[in-house]
């Protein structure tokens, strides 16, 4: 057994912590619809890179923690993250072989599914988006920042030898 092999899974936990902080960072009411879905981007990245090491329990806990942070209906983010990880696990072998711009289109669709589920749950409680398609704006901005997120996380994964 090699002693130089590092697991460094704390990088994943730190990433989710930073993602939660970016998610609750205060913005104006108009800018909140432009905030990328940081946690969904992290889930997509870690599912594509290490699909067997990403725990459903971890994602459920992160989703519940995000619900508590945002004060939303308990379980709504967890349900949406389960849909994201399900779609990514179904096609991770194909997705990670795509070029980065093609992944961006897929990220738009997957985060759009996340937003659709989240908006659906919020509409059941009577607090859905005001405009019909404004809830897809975070999917668009998430797709725009995906190449940067991919490159930064890939650098951290290689530098800290996360396995």
N, C-alpha and C positions, 0 to 999 in steps of 0.2 A: 504494500500500500504506500502510495506516494505521500510524503509529508508536506510537499510544497503546494498541494492542491488546496485551494481556498474555496469556501462556500460563500461566505460574506452575504448571507441573506438579509442582513440588517440594512443593506442598500435598498432592498425592495420595500421594507417597512419605512425607511426614511423617505423614500419616494412617495409613498402613500400619505405620509404625514405632511410633506411639503405640498402635495396635491390637495389635501384637505385645507391647508392654510390658503392656498391660491383660490380655492373654491369659495371661501368665506371672506376673502379680502374685500373690504367695502368699496363699492363702485356706485356711481349715480344710477338712477332708475333706468335711464336710457341705455347706459353702458352695460347693465347687467345682462341684457339679451345678447350682447356680443362676447360674453365671457366663454372661453372654451371649456369643454367638459374635461377637466384635468384628470379626474379619477378614471373616467372611461378611456382616455388616452393611455393611461398607465396600465389599465387592465388589458387593453389591446396589445400594447408593446410586450408586456411580460407573458401574455398568452402565446404570442407569436414566437418569442425567443425561448421560453422555457415552459411548454404546455403541460408537462407532467409534474412540475413543481408548484404550479399555482393551485392553491387550495380553494375549493368552493367555500369552505368555512371562513377563510381569510377574507374573501370577497364579500361574504354575507356580513361579517363583522364591520368591514369598511363601509358597506352600504348603510348599515344601521347607525354607525357613528356619523356618517354624513347626514342622515336623516335627523339625528339629534342636533348636529351643528346648525343645520339650516332651519330647524323647527318645522320640518315637513312631516307628512303622514309617515308613521313608522313602518318601514318595509318598502317604501316606494322606490328609493334608490337601490336597495338591495335587489328587488325584483328586476329593475332595469339592468343592473350589472350582471345578473344571472343570464339575461337575454344576450348581452354583449359577449360574455365568455362562451356561451353556447354557440353563437354564430362563429366566433373565432376558433373554437376547438373543432368545429366541423370542417373548417377549411384552412387551418394554420399551415399545413404543408404547401399548399398552393400559394397562400398569401405572402409568405415570407420569401418566395422566389420572384415575386413581382418587383418591378422597378419602383422606386420611391414615389413617383408621380402617380402610378397606377394604384399603389397602396393608399394614396391620398383620397382617391375616388371611393375606394372600399371603406376607408375610415369615415368619410362623409356619410355613407349609407349605414354603417354600423352605429355611429353616434346618432344618426337620424332615428334609427330604431329605438335607441336608448331614450331619446327625447320624446318620441311618440308614446312609448310606454309611460314615461314619467308624466307627460301632459295628460294622458288618459287617466292615470290614477288621480291626478290633481283635479281633473274635470269631474270625477265622481264625487269629490268633496265640494265642488262649486267654485273652484279657484283656478280655472284654466287660463290659457293665454288670451289676451284681448283680441288680437288679430288672428285670422285663420292659420297662417303659416309662419308667424313670427317665432314660434317655438323651435323652428329649424335653424335659426340663426346661430346658436351654439354649435350645431353640427358643421355649419359652413366655416366658422372661425376655428373649430377643432381641426378640420381638414387643412386649413391654411397653416396652422402651427405644427402639424404632424411631422413634416420633414425635420424641423428643428428639434422637436421632442425625440424623434427617432435617433438623430445624430448625438444628442446630449446623453440620452440613456445608454446608447451603444458604447459611447466613450467610457461612461461610468462602469458599465458591465464588464468591459474588457480591462479597464484599469484596476478595478477591485476584484477581478476574477470571480464574478458571481456565477455559480453553477448550481 
